[in-house]
Amino acid sequence: MVVKKFQTKKSLGQHFLNNPTVPRWLCDAAEIKIKDVVLEIGPGTGALTRELLSRGAKVVALEADPRAVTVLEEEFASELETGQFRLHHVDVRRFDPTTLDLKDHHFKVVANIPYYLTGQLFRIFLSGKTQPSSLVFLVQKEVGKRATDGCEKGGKESLLSLSIKVFGDPSYIKTVGKGHFSPPPKVDSAIVKVSNISRDKLKDLSLELFFELLHYGFGSKRKQLIGNLAKYYPRQTLLECFSKVEIDPAARAEDIPLETWVKLGQYLKNAERS
């Protein structure tokens, strides 16, 4: 197997896919078609890359590990020559999407990502100036559940779920057992998809204020929402806004659906601070 060509690095969070099954699941979830432009993060030894290319996609890959870059250049030399595969030796956290000639909502992101970068990568690709049309990540199972749970399912919201839902529709596709990776991680993984990505939900509210409000609201999880927000806004102002958007004064942040958070932000954007 290609995964044996070099030792994985814990510092890079490397857990390589060791069979073609999961790449097929990822591509099915992303609905990959011929000529789709796909951005892949951390292709490693190329298990997912191979499946994407076999389906006729044009793949732009970002790889931070120089050893993996060497392997990928050997494995996909013909695709690099034809231009179907473009490989960039770069840390995804430090790249500028505009340099890759990716057009807003005209590409897909599909990746088996390092667990420790999950939150950051969701933020980079969902809130960036150049958004994909859809995103499919392989993440920790627990994180996948938290990202896709919410009030509409009778569950609880989280900072993660709301941060994703404000840009798109997250769905839990499939659980992936730890045995599909080399070396195997300590926990199972999950395929999560975010579709219908856009900025439409924040037309009347700044991105900065929305996320500031979320962080204030989830500041102390065991406290009521009004108690957390009262550190920043007058309590009477909050009570008036809660009444207008129909928030129970006893509610916690996790009890509030996305639409209500957005409405609350719209009422508070011009409010005086404490």
Summary of the structure (lengths in Angstrom):
residues: 274
radius of gyration: 20.6
end to end distance: 60.7
largest distance: 66.5
contacts: 866
relative contact order: 0.11
helix: 46%
strand: 17%
